[in-house]
Amino acid sequence: MCGIVGYVGTGDKSIEVLLGGLKRLEYRGYDSAGVAVIDAAGDLGTRKKAGKLQVLVDDLEATPLTDGTTGIGHTRWATHGGPTDANAHPHLADDGKLALIHNGIIENFSELKAELLAEGVEFLSETDSEVAAHLVARAYRASGDLTEALRTVVNTLDGAFTLLVVHADQPGVVVGARRNSPLVIGLGDGENFLGSDVAAFVAHTRRAMSIGQDQLVTIRPDSVEVVDFTGAPVETTEFEVDWDASAAEKGGWSSFMAKEISEEPEAVAKTLLGRITAEGAVTLTELDGVRERLLTVDRVIVIACGTAAYAGILGKYAIEQWARVPVEVELAHEFRYRDPVLDEKTLVVSISQSGETMDTLMAVKYAREQGAQVLSICNTQGSTIPRESDAVLYTHAGPEVAVASTKAFVAQGTALFLLGLHLATLRGTLSTEAIAEQVADLHEIPGKIEQVLESSERIKTLAGWMADTRSVLFLGRHVGYPIALEGALKLKELAYIHAEGFAAGELKHGPIALIEPGQIVFVVVPSPRDPRSLHPKVVSNIQEIRARGARVIAIAEEGDAAVLPFADEVLHIPLAAPLFEPLLSVVPLHIFGMELAAAKGLDVDQPRNLAKSVTVE
Ligand code: M6R
């Protein structure tokens, strides 16, 4: 949460760089935004505004700020203090010469603030962050060294933070620090960058370095220095960002979400790329380091939040069926606080698009402290969770900008299927032929998602009819169950409609009481070819709710005639292997959530109260 950009160069173009970076980071928070710039005269100017970034942009156009070579910018998701101009970042220290931006929560800010108040410091905001601005300014007055000043202060702070500071007496210098909150360095030619993620600077450079926990970085136009919180120098490794700025542009689409749904076929295809052989075997060389654990594992625990956790349920069904290992799926924030039993035969699999979700990160750290090995499925290079894990299986969905996760979900499902087949290969639980058969089916999924996308207009029309709906239910069974949960989450977060997803078998244990005439229910219908014969059971569920007046929209396989007489609408998906059907059935629900929100006139990319990357607990 909160997007952070820092820039030092030689020309007076900080504001343009900062606003461009903030535009790409706005998905991290959009309550307010601000910039601070040091101009050629050594004066520090700031501008900050409540509302989306555009409010700040308009304000700067109306009344320009003198530009300079050095600056910091911030887009906020409010924690302490509402979304007002005063609470927007940057925060100035009491001498007006130091500006600071912050992502995270300073947990001991009350004590620190009380001490500062007692010394007569006047606070202009209700934020925890302003405390850090006053403290760093004081430390700077004592040492005259901005890096040393920030280092002194971070050692007194509890909680999670990325902090960036600039000081009017130090033009050409931006200093950053991070603990449990993201910060990445962008390496330019005569200019350098800092950002919450590489999107902040990818328009200028694809050369990047990530820094570790409890480290500080000082950037100047021609140098980058990293030290830890004790002041000791730290070695860092450069990496190349594997996508360019155009991947994070709308590219003619009405929204990032529309673009990202259209990229679902590619997200699956790219996640498969290079990981299956011509013979139909799965090769995951990136997991060689945890090969022993994969051979001996007797239990897998998947930890994730939100949509990523629903993808995890797909992994459970696949891994258990193929590799015959018990799999639990747990919300990361619940896992960490329940004193879970972990031993050396437990493999923890974390899933995160951003690689920065605080709950998942903390659960990863906790699992490793308890002796478990952690394999992470992640979409974001240079993010924190991969750094904290024993092995990483990257999804290659490309940057996901819309707050609601779509293409990341199908990429995560694909990575889990690959992991399941890899485990089955290592453990000898599936024959070579059976694996090759699954791989061949998986290979066809991108083309089949393309076919589903062809029904977008029909789903849009359906969503238009339902713009006034107040409640929608979703039912699914087996791998259709997480799709029901995902369909409901999308409606809640995008269209602000009450929506619930249920396991269809649970219906008569309570949820059926919610059915009244006109209630809309989406039902994810398993294939009639499913060997477990779940299809007739779900068709019976449809009849039960229809008998009580529900309006049923079924997502069913092409040619499924049995469902037609009982559904008000049927959205067809192509035939696929039963375990892979969810990669198809989820697509109409992603489109539906987006179109219903659009029909209500809502911002589908930036829903209220949310941020893309939940970096506070
Ligand atoms: O970046 P992550 O995959 O760790 O994010 C997890 C959830 O915060 C995320 O999936 C969230 O639920 C989305 N808003 C769902 O669309």
Boltz pocket constraint, residues with backbone or C-beta under 6 A from the ligand:
constraints:
  - pocket:
      binder: B
      contacts: [[A, 305], [A, 306], [A, 307], [A, 308], [A, 351], [A, 352], [A, 353], [A, 354], [A, 355], [A, 356], [A, 357], [A, 360], [A, 403], [A, 404], [A, 405], [A, 406], [A, 489], [A, 493], [A, 611], [A, 612], [A, 613], [A, 614]]
      max_distance: 6.0
